[in-house]
Structures are given as structure tokens and as C-alpha cells.
Amino acid sequence: MILAQANPTSAGSVVSESIENGWQMPARLYADPDSHAVEQNAIFKKAWICVGRESLLAKTGDYITAQLGDVPVLVVRDAEGRLRGHVNACRHRLHPVAQGEHGCKQLFQCSYHGWTYNHEGSLRAAPGVERCPGFDKEELGLVPVRVDTFRGFVFANADMDAEDLQAYLGNAGELMEKLDIDFAGWNHAGTFTYDIDADWKLFAENSLECYHCPLVHAETFAAHVGTQPGDYVTQEFANVLSQSAPITHAPGVADAATLKGFRLIYVWPSTFISVDDFVGIIARIIPTGPQRTRFTVDTFVQPHADTRSVEEWLDVYDRTFQEDKRVVAAQQAGYRSGVVAQGRLMVHREASIQMFQRRTWQALQGDVFAAPYKPASSRRGEPWESELDVASIEAGAEGVAVVTLTLPDGGDLPPWQPGAHVDLLLPNGLERQYSLCGDPHDTGRWRIGVLRDPRSRGGSAFVHEQLASLGKVKVRGPRNHFPLPDAACYRFVAGGIGITPILPMIRQAERQGRDWRLLYGGRSVGSMAFVDELAAYGDRIVVAPQDTHGLLDLDSFLRDAPDGTAVCACGPEPLLQALATVCDTVPAVSLHIERFAPVPPSGQTANTEFDLELRQSGRTVRVRKDQTVLDAIRGLGVPVLTSCENGVCGTCETTVLEGIPDHRDAVLGAQERNNGNTMMVCVSRCKGARLVLDL
């Protein structure tokens, strides 16, 4: 049922009726970028969402941070024992006042300009306030949000006029009692984070039904939990649903019938609370952009649980969520195509999706037709930025410094995935990009490897000579333009310091039980970092320094690669060019590379002049032959976030509305270049007479 040309009232009722008859909401709502902006207002700023455990807020000053969609929030225990909720944004320039996922502070001071707030959110001090006439501190407290608790969990709502949490949850308390969902006294066992290339609604719907489990999760969830209709029981209500199923096979358990089984409570729109005999889970779905979702899973285990059994059970969950991630990303392509107007549900197996869609459409109806759409962002989100402590600097090899960075308060750093890099914003004014080479599961620290370049213009030399004595450095990121592709088999190739992004990829492939090997080259073994660390992987690692082995034997390394092998490589340009030549002769593999510097495309034409229009700013300028697009934008006084300004880091990626970009960066893949939807304004140009950017 297509909504085009329908008036809001009739279209709304048509969709409501179609949902009751077993059809999905219109497919365009899963693919239209404007839907993301509408949903932030209609859903995530008005719904109660779980933001953490009450046990983290035991004493005065204890706080947690979270996201209500795109709204950053802070919840703190004040001196009178009450929970206070605030938007985590200073009233000066909207920088967060609390860092890390949780901690304890008696005052919140914005690390940007030093404005200070108490637990109640009142502004206590602002540097220079005495010289600012008309400044009223009483009017500049933190923006409040509603907070309440439910059976050991903290919920927040950005709408101060929203109904009370208990009314919103309805009979959830009775369901929790009936299903015996209580792990308040269990120990935190770690956090899984999954960044998903799909709309949040697709991932929510996937998580709410097990019709797909026997096929998609045959060797994971469905191999351990009863997923057939008679076993997997769901109950749907207004804002809540419950699910329960028996455990059919469990590590170290002779008779699975003695176990309590899997039990789950879902609170619309994005909160999952579940428990079984081994693991308790609080999971949250966070839309991070159009067709982009983050799924975070906090896990808990009993204090004296059998470590081996728990690890095996956590592995089952991790592999299950990885499978879900791949499925919904594949789904998204169908929704994006716009060819199918609505999907058809199998209602007797997917009533939980019907509940989700009914509630979601109820929230969207008034906004999806009437609310003004926000303009799409011109970049892929503003990255996180903070000053970090230099916890240690160690020699990783000849000329390589291994730097470990932590938050000053010891809190958790932002999540990242293999292939990500961060920017160091050095005090000498330089910005340099370095790949994260630690473990993404280690949320308390970041590790980078920095090669001292003899031709350094001040970046790597500063890190090697002055960073240790400084003790702190401002860091921006993480950002990822070299993600690990999903493949059954991997062949990794690294040259010199190019090993840094490969290390976390190896860890992930190992965790997922994938077939992988590494070919690692360098000038000499003494110049090759992390060789000792890699030795633990045995004969899957081939270390071939050039002074003893010559050039890397890429032909032999890839000759027996199975069909569907992903070749992931980073290193100097001659190595990458040689690898590309070899991969062209091996049809079983696909090549994925990260370069140290951009490579101009073959046949690149000379620079030409063209007109540049900035649509949001309403400005137009002529870009000269000797001028970059970035320089022209700056000349108009329009801000653009940048870092390397060499086409490598991806910071300045900007949406192209009209015109054909002349791509000269090392970030975008072939398909992204052909699409021409974005460009790196620091190095790329225009192939025609006019270019229009969403700035």
C-alpha cells in the first residue's frame, strides 16, 4: 500500500489497517534519510529508555551517561539520595559535562571552557562571569530529563511531560516476577558492541521474532534454545512484550530440562532485558544515523559461575548477534531499493513484530506527515573529542613507539571496530591519524603504534620526543574507513607499520572462529612491531623481513585462498600495487586496503575552475585552479571539520547534492566513488562546471 499522494489522515488509517492485516509499515520508512530525523523527535525524545543499572548509582556523585536516540543524557545520585537526570550538554557551547559511561563526581565541570554544575543541574561557576553584564546563572542550568527506576534498572525520558514510568510499563513488573528475571547481584562480564549498516527498526524487529532462528542461527542460538512455535512463547502488550523458551543444550549440563530457560522482557522502543541460567543481559538499540544502528549488550554472570561454561555461552550470544548483524544489513538493500512497497508478515510467528509496528506507527503518525524534516547531515556525524592521558609509551620496534591512551577518570572510551583510527591533535598545531591496534573489547584504553618518519614534518617526531613528558594529548575519533568485511576466510597482508590496523582484525577473526592467515613484511625483523605478540598465533603468521626473505611472495600466499576470501592489507604503496595485481589473477578473493597517502586515479585531468554552491549557507564561489574546495569553503567563513587535509582520514567527507566529484582521496571505495554521493573536500574537485554541497 503506497502512501504517495495520500492525505495524512487517510494515509495514517490505511497504514494502521494494513499493520493489523499483517503488513509491515511502508518500506520507505526504513530507507528514507528524513525518517531518522522524524523518529528522533517522535520516538526517542518521548519514550522511556533504559540507561543503566541502579547499582552503578549507589552513593552521592555516582553517575551514568547514555543516549536517548541523539540526546546525550546524564543521571546522577544527589546528596539527598535522589536521582537527577540532565541533558549531558553544557549551556555554553553544548560540550558534554560528564565523560565516560559511569563514574563519581561531586561537581560536573565542562572540560571545554570550565563551566561547573552541581548534581541538581544548577550552574555554579563560569570563568569570567563577573565581567559579563546581564549574565544570569539561574537561567543556565542543565536541561532536565525525567528519570525513574524499575526493578534495579534506571530509565530516562527527555519529555518532561511524559506519563510516569510505571504507567508506561504496565504489567512489566508482574512479567518480571513470573519469569524470574532478576540479576541485580550478578557481576558485570563485559560489553558487546555491534555497529550495523541497517535501520534501527529492522534490527529491533529481527530481535523480536524467532521465525528466522532455525535457519539463521542453526549452529548458535537455535542449537541451544527451543525456537519452534511450541517452545518459543511470546506475549504482547502496549509498550512491553515477554518471551520465554527452554534451553535444549548447555555447556557442562547433563540434563537441560533442569534449567530455567531463556526469558526476556522488551520495552518499546529499544530496551531488552533477558536472563538465562548462565548470563543476564541489558541490551539497547541506538539509531546512530539514517540506516545506521548501534546495538550494545551489557552482560552479567553469577558471582561463582563456572568460567568455562559462561565463556562458551557468551560466545553463543556473540556469534548469534553477529549473524543478526549480517542478516539485517542484507535486508536493508531491499528496503533501500524502493521497489517493494511493504513487506508481508507471517503473523502467527511474528506477532511481536506486529506489536512493535503498531506502537511505532502510533508514535510516528502525527510526525511522519506533518513535522518539518531536518536537513540531512553533510557529514557522517561529529566525532567524539577529548583530552586523554598518555598512560605509557613503549618501544614496539626500531623507530616505533607504542602509545597507550586512557581517560583521566579511568572511564570507558567510545567503542570502535577493527580498522578504525583516531586523530592526535598535537600542541604544535599538527593533526595526525593513527590506527587503533589494541583490542576493541578493552574499553578502558586505546593503543596506537607510531613510526618515526625520518621525513617527519613534526608529527611523529613530536610523539617520539615530547609526548611522554607532556603526559596528555587531545584525541578525536574513532573513525573507520577500513572496516573488516564479513567473510568466511581472511588473508591479511601487512607491510611495516601497516600491521597496526590488521592486529584488531586478526583478533576479531579469531574470536569468530574464521579461517585466517597473515603475511607480514618489513625492512628487517627488528623494524617490525608486534612480532612477539603475533607469535602466539603459531603457523598462521608468516613473518618475512625483506633483508632475509626479499619481497613478499604474494602469489604463493594467495594461491590456495578459498572462494569468498577477503584480502585485507595495509602498507606502503608499492606493496599494495603489487597485491592488487596479484588479486586480479585470483578470482576467489576480494581486496580491501588502507593506504598511507591518496593515489590519484589514472587519467586524472588537470585542475579546472568551477562554481561551488553551498546549499544550506546560500553561498556561491568560484574555485580557482590553484585552490582546493576546502580553501574555497573556508574563504566563505563556513566551518568544515577537517584533520589530515591530505585525503586519508575521511574527516571532511561532505554530501554532494549536484555535480560530479573528481575523487582524489584514499578513503572512498570504487562503488562510493561511482555513486558520487559524498566527497573529501580537502583534495577532491569537480569534473564539470558546477558543484553543489550540503553545507
C-alpha positions, 0 to 999 in steps of 0.5 A: 500500500503506497502512501504517495499522494495520500492525505495524512489522515487517510494515509495514517488509517490505511497504514494502521489497517494494513499493520493489523492485516499483517503488513509491515509499515511502508518500506520507505520508512526504513530507507528514507534519510528524513525518517531518522530525523522524524523518529528522533523527535517522535520516538526517542525524545518521548519514550522511556529508555533504559540507561543503566543499572541502579547499582552503578548509582549507589552513593552521592556523585555516582553517575551514568551517561547514555543516549536517548536516540541523539540526546546525550543524557546524564543521571546522577545520585544527589546528596539527598539520595535522589536521582537527577537526570540532565541533558549531558550538554553544557549551556555554553557551547553544548560540550558534554559535562560528564565523560565516560559511561559511569563514574563519581563526581561531586561537581560536573565541570565542562572540560571545554571552557570550565563551566561547573554544575552541581548534581541538581543541574544548577550552574555554579561557576563560569570563568569570567562571569563577573565581567559579563553584564546581564549574565544570569546563572539561574537561567543556565542550568542543565536541561532536565530529563525525567528519570525513574527506576524499575526493578534495579534498572534506571530509565530516562525520558527527555519529555518532561511531560511524559506519563510516569514510568510505571504507567508506561510499563504496565504489567512489566513488573508482574512479567518480571516476577513470573519469569524470574528475571532478576540479576541485580547481584550478578557481576558485570562480564563485559560489553558487546558492541555491534555497529550495523549498516541497517535501520534501527527498526529492522534490527529491533524487529529481527530481535523480536521474532524467532521465525528466522532462528532455525535457519539463521542461527542453526549452529548458535542460538537455535542449537541451544534454545527451543525456537519452534512455535511450541517452545518459543512463547511470546506475549504482547502488550502496549509498550512491553512484550515477554518471551520465554523458551527452554534451553535444549543444550548447555555447556557442562549440563547433563540434563537441560530440562533442569534449567530455567530457560531463556526469558526476556522482557522488551520495552518499546522502543529499544530496551531488552532485558533477558536472563538465562541460567548462565548470563543476564543481559541489558541490551539497547538499540541506538539509531546512530544515523539514517540506516545506521544502528548501534546495538550494545549488550551489557552482560552479567554472570553469577558471582561463582559461575563456572568460567568455562561454561559462561565463556562458551555461552557468551560466545553463543550470544556473540556469534548469534548477534553477529549473524543478526548483524549480517542478516539485517544489513542484507535486508536493508538493500531491499528496503533501500531499493524502493521497489517493494512497497511493504513487506508481508508478515507471517503473523502467527510467528511474528506477532511481536513484530506486529506489536512493535509496528503498531506502537511505532506507527502510533508514535510516528503518525502525527510526525511522519506527515506533518513535522518539518524534516531536518536537513540531512547531515553533510557529514557522517556525524561529529566525532567524539573529542577529548583530552586523554592521558598518555598512560605509557609509551613503549618501544614496539620496534626500531623507530616505533613507539607504542602509545597507550591512551586512557581517560583521566577518570579511568572511564570507558572510551567510545567503542570502535571496530577493527580498522578504525583510527583516531586523530592526535591533535598535537600542541604544535598545531599538527593533526595526525591519524593513527590506527587503533591496534589494541583490542576493541573489547578493552574499553578502558584504553586505546593503543596506537603504534607510531613510526618515526618518519625520518621525513617527519614534518613534526608529527611523529617526531613530536610523539617520539620526543615530547609526548611522554613528558607532556603526559596528555594529548587531545584525541578525536575519533574513532573513525573507520574507513577500513572496516573488516568485511564479513567473510568466511576466510581472511588473508591479511597482508601487512607491510611495516607499520601497516600491521597496526590496523590488521592486529584488531582484525586478526583478533576479531577473526579469531574470536569468530572462529574464521579461517585466517592467515597473515603475511607480514613484511618489513625492512628487517625483523627488528623494524617490525612491531608486534612480532612477539605478540603475533607469535602466539598465533603459531603457523598462521603468521608468516613473518618475512623481513625483506633483508632475509626473505626479499619481497613478499611472495604474494602469489604463493600466499594467495594461491590456495585462498578459498572462494569468498576470501577477503584480502585485507592489507595495509602498507606502503604503496608499492606493496599494495600495487603489487597485491592488487595485481596479484588479486586480479589473477585470483578470482576467489578473493576480494581486496580491501586496503588502507593506504598511507597517502591518496593515489590519484586515479589514472587519467586524472585531468588537470585542475579546472575552475568551477562554481561551488554552491553551498546549499544550506549557507546560500553561498556561491564561489568560484574555485580557482585552479590553484585552490582546493574546495576546502580553501574555497569553503573556508574563504566563505567563513563556513566551518568544515571539520577537517584533520589530515587535509591530505585525503586519508582520514575521511574527516571532511567527507561532505554530501554532494547534492549536484555535480560530479566529484573528481575523487582524489582521496584514499578513503572512498571505495570504487562503488562510493566513488561511482555513486558520487554521493559524498566527497573529501573536500580537502583534495577532491574537485569537480569534473564539470562546471558546477558543484553543489554541497550540503553545507 
